[in-house]
Amino acid sequence: MVVHEEGEIMQTEQDPTMELSMCKGGHLACADCRVEHPGNQRQCQKCEHGGGFDVQNTSVDAVLSSVRVECPHEGCGLYVTYHKLVDHQSVCPLAPCKCLMPVCGNEGPPPVLSHHISTVHPMPVHRIQYGKAIQLQVPLSEPQLLLFAEEDGHTFFLVGGVLDISAPIAMSVVCIRAGASPLPHYVAKLRANGLPGEPKGRTNTVKVEMEVTSSRDPGDVTVQELTFFTVPPKLLARAKLVSLHIQIDKLTS
């Protein structure tokens, strides 16, 4: 059935003799149900008995709320109701994200973007499994790397920065994606070990557990905006490396 603008008459395929029109109140009415008043021929009985004109167009709303459209992000393929499309696009796992290199300007879904970063710039990429720690030697001169999770294809960016405190380096982790809703969420566990020392060869260790922030523009996120992890000078190796253990846990509830 096709709905015409208000006041226009249409015929249904089922009954070619039935004439329907839409009044200003957004109601569909046949010719018998319209109240004919001089100068106000578009008022139906529902409006006549107190419905009024300043109401929602319930007929059109019902149609629109049942319409499903495909997410425009390449590779997503999800169909959502029309009025929820904007909300879905804001958290779609394949929403375009920006390259973290400020002079680049490249954008793409996270799996494509991580490949771009590692091949074009390039930046070290380490494959991880959720719930399992990996040990890395992170140089103070370039404390940036990518962690690629094979399970769901998400990419995490190790953010490093220098603060105006005695610690030479601060670190945090960002998930490159549009948003953290819906699930999953992620938790990062970072631990830095110093060189074995006295007494009895004990090693100084600092560690932290933090919720991972999600961002579609990771290059614009500074470590000061996040929950960060500081490494004191005595934990640094002679080559100015941080012996860092990183573990990402995936939370689905």
C-alpha positions as CSV (number, residue, x, y, z in Angstrom):
1,M,0.0,0.0,0.0
2,V,1.4,3.4,-0.9
3,V,0.8,6.3,1.5
4,H,0.3,9.7,-0.3
5,E,0.8,13.1,1.2
6,E,-1.9,14.5,3.4
7,G,-5.2,15.0,1.7
8,E,-4.4,13.1,-1.4
9,I,-6.7,10.2,-2.3
10,M,-5.3,6.8,-3.1
11,Q,-6.8,3.4,-3.9
12,T,-5.9,0.0,-2.5
13,E,-5.2,-2.9,-4.8
14,Q,-7.4,-5.1,-2.7
15,D,-10.4,-2.8,-3.0
16,P,-10.3,-0.4,-5.9
17,T,-13.4,1.4,-4.6
18,M,-12.0,2.2,-1.2
19,E,-10.5,5.7,-1.0
20,L,-7.9,6.5,1.7
21,S,-6.3,9.7,2.7
22,M,-4.1,11.0,5.5
23,C,-5.2,13.8,7.7
24,K,-3.0,16.4,9.4
25,G,-3.0,14.3,12.5
26,G,-1.1,11.5,10.7
27,H,-4.1,9.1,10.6
28,L,-5.2,7.1,7.6
29,A,-8.9,7.3,7.0
30,C,-11.4,6.1,4.3
31,A,-13.9,8.5,2.8
32,D,-16.7,7.4,5.1
33,C,-14.6,8.2,8.2
34,R,-13.5,11.7,7.2
35,V,-15.5,14.5,8.7
36,E,-16.3,17.1,6.1
37,H,-16.2,20.5,7.6
38,P,-16.1,23.7,5.5
39,G,-12.5,24.8,5.2
40,N,-11.3,21.7,7.1
41,Q,-11.9,18.7,4.8
42,R,-8.8,16.8,6.1
43,Q,-10.1,16.1,9.6
44,C,-10.9,12.4,10.4
45,Q,-13.2,11.2,13.2
46,K,-10.2,10.5,15.5
47,C,-9.1,14.1,15.2
48,E,-12.8,15.2,15.6
49,H,-13.1,13.5,18.9
50,G,-10.0,15.1,20.5
51,G,-7.0,13.7,18.6
52,G,-5.8,17.1,17.5
53,F,-3.4,17.9,14.7
54,D,-0.1,18.3,16.5
55,V,0.7,14.6,17.0
56,Q,3.2,12.2,15.6
57,N,2.6,10.7,12.2
58,T,1.9,7.2,13.7
59,S,1.4,5.5,10.3
60,V,4.7,6.7,8.8
61,D,6.5,6.0,12.1
62,A,5.2,2.4,12.1
63,V,6.6,1.9,8.5
64,L,10.0,3.5,9.3
65,S,10.5,1.5,12.5
66,S,10.1,-1.8,10.5
67,V,12.5,-0.8,7.7
68,R,15.9,-2.5,8.0
69,V,19.0,-1.0,6.2
70,E,22.5,-2.4,5.7
71,C,25.4,-0.9,7.5
72,P,27.4,1.1,4.9
73,H,30.8,0.1,6.4
74,E,32.5,-2.3,4.0
75,G,32.6,-5.8,5.2
76,C,30.0,-5.4,8.0
77,G,26.9,-6.6,6.2
78,L,24.7,-6.2,9.3
79,Y,21.1,-5.0,8.8
80,V,19.6,-2.8,11.5
81,T,16.4,-0.9,11.8
82,Y,16.5,2.5,10.2
83,H,16.3,4.5,13.5
84,K,19.2,2.5,15.0
85,L,21.6,2.9,12.1
86,V,23.4,6.0,13.5
87,D,23.9,4.2,16.9
88,H,25.3,1.1,15.2
89,Q,27.7,3.1,13.0
90,S,29.2,4.7,16.0
91,V,30.3,1.3,17.4
92,C,30.5,-0.8,14.3
93,P,33.7,-3.0,14.5
94,L,34.4,-2.1,10.9
95,A,33.9,1.6,11.2
96,P,36.8,3.5,9.6
97,C,39.6,4.5,12.0
98,K,42.5,6.9,11.4
99,C,46.1,6.0,11.1
100,L,48.0,6.8,14.2
101,M,50.8,8.6,12.3
102,P,49.7,12.3,12.3
103,V,51.1,13.1,8.8
104,C,49.5,10.1,7.1
105,G,45.7,10.7,7.0
106,N,44.9,7.1,5.9
107,E,41.6,5.7,7.2
108,G,40.1,2.2,7.1
109,P,38.5,-0.6,9.2
110,P,40.9,-1.8,12.0
111,P,42.1,-5.0,10.2
112,V,43.0,-3.1,7.1
113,L,44.5,-0.2,9.1
114,S,46.8,-2.4,11.2
115,H,48.2,-3.9,8.0
116,H,48.7,-0.4,6.6
117,I,50.5,0.8,9.7
118,S,52.9,-2.2,9.8
119,T,53.8,-2.1,6.2
120,V,53.8,1.6,5.2
121,H,55.4,3.3,8.2
122,P,56.5,0.5,9.5
123,M,55.8,-0.3,13.1
124,P,56.6,-3.5,15.1
125,V,53.6,-5.8,15.3
126,H,53.3,-8.7,17.8
127,R,50.6,-11.3,17.7
128,I,48.9,-12.0,21.0
129,Q,46.5,-14.4,22.5
130,Y,44.0,-13.2,25.1
131,G,44.9,-14.2,28.6
132,K,48.5,-14.9,27.8
133,A,51.4,-12.6,28.5
134,I,54.2,-11.8,26.1
135,Q,57.6,-10.3,27.0
136,L,59.0,-7.5,24.9
137,Q,62.0,-5.2,24.9
138,V,60.6,-1.8,24.3
139,P,63.1,1.0,23.4
140,L,62.7,4.3,25.2
141,S,63.4,6.1,21.9
142,E,60.4,4.6,20.2
143,P,58.0,3.2,22.8
144,Q,55.3,2.4,20.3
145,L,54.1,-1.0,18.9
146,L,51.0,-2.8,17.8
147,L,49.5,-5.9,19.3
148,F,47.3,-8.0,17.0
149,A,44.8,-10.4,18.5
150,E,44.2,-13.3,16.1
151,E,41.0,-14.4,17.9
152,D,38.9,-11.4,16.8
153,G,41.2,-9.3,14.7
154,H,41.4,-6.4,17.1
155,T,44.5,-4.3,17.2
156,F,46.0,-2.6,20.3
157,F,48.4,0.3,20.3
158,L,51.0,0.7,23.0
159,V,51.2,4.4,23.7
160,G,54.4,5.8,25.2
161,G,55.2,9.3,26.4
162,V,57.4,11.3,28.6
163,L,56.0,13.0,31.7
164,D,57.3,15.9,33.8
165,I,58.1,13.6,36.7
166,S,61.1,11.5,37.7
167,A,60.0,8.5,35.7
168,P,61.5,8.5,32.2
169,I,58.6,6.9,30.4
170,A,54.9,6.3,30.8
171,M,52.9,3.7,28.9
172,S,49.3,2.7,28.2
173,V,47.2,0.7,25.7
174,V,44.5,1.8,23.3
175,C,42.2,-0.5,21.3
176,I,41.9,0.8,17.7
177,R,38.1,0.7,17.1
178,A,35.1,3.0,17.0
179,G,33.9,2.4,20.5
180,A,33.8,0.1,23.5
181,S,30.1,-0.6,23.3
182,P,28.8,-3.2,22.8
183,L,31.0,-5.8,24.4
184,P,33.7,-7.0,24.5
185,H,35.8,-4.8,26.8
186,Y,39.5,-5.3,27.4
187,V,41.8,-5.1,30.3
188,A,45.6,-4.7,29.9
189,K,48.1,-6.0,32.5
190,L,51.6,-4.4,32.2
191,R,54.6,-5.5,34.2
192,A,58.2,-4.1,34.0
193,N,61.1,-6.0,35.4
194,G,64.5,-4.5,36.4
195,L,67.9,-6.2,36.2
196,P,68.7,-8.8,38.9
197,G,70.3,-7.2,41.9
198,E,71.0,-7.6,45.5
199,P,70.1,-9.1,47.8
200,K,70.0,-12.7,46.6
201,G,69.5,-11.7,43.0
202,R,66.0,-10.3,43.5
203,T,64.4,-8.3,40.7
204,N,62.5,-5.1,41.1
205,T,59.1,-5.1,39.5
206,V,56.3,-2.7,38.9
207,K,52.9,-3.7,37.5
208,V,49.5,-2.3,36.8
209,E,46.1,-3.5,35.5
210,M,44.0,-1.0,33.5
211,E,40.9,-0.9,31.4
212,V,41.7,-0.4,27.8
213,T,40.4,2.7,26.1
214,S,39.0,2.5,22.6
215,S,39.6,5.1,20.0
216,R,39.0,5.5,16.3
217,D,41.8,8.1,16.3
218,P,44.6,6.5,18.3
219,G,47.2,9.0,17.1
220,D,45.4,11.8,18.8
221,V,45.3,10.1,22.2
222,T,48.1,11.1,24.6
223,V,49.3,8.9,27.5
224,Q,48.3,11.7,29.9
225,E,44.6,11.1,28.9
226,L,44.7,7.5,29.9
227,T,45.4,5.3,32.9
228,F,49.1,4.9,32.5
229,F,52.0,2.9,33.8
230,T,55.3,4.6,34.8
231,V,58.7,2.9,34.6
232,P,61.3,4.2,37.1
233,P,64.9,4.7,36.0
234,K,66.3,1.8,38.0
235,L,64.2,-0.7,36.0
236,L,65.8,0.3,32.7
237,A,68.5,-1.9,31.1
238,R,71.8,-0.3,30.0
239,A,70.6,-0.1,26.4
240,K,67.6,2.1,27.5
241,L,65.2,-0.7,27.0
242,V,62.1,-1.5,29.1
243,S,61.6,-5.3,29.8
244,L,57.8,-5.3,29.5
245,H,55.3,-8.1,30.0
246,I,51.9,-7.4,28.3
247,Q,48.7,-9.3,28.7
248,I,45.3,-8.4,27.3
249,D,42.2,-10.0,28.8
250,K,39.0,-10.0,26.9
251,L,35.8,-9.4,28.9
252,T,32.5,-10.5,27.4
253,S,30.2,-9.9,30.4
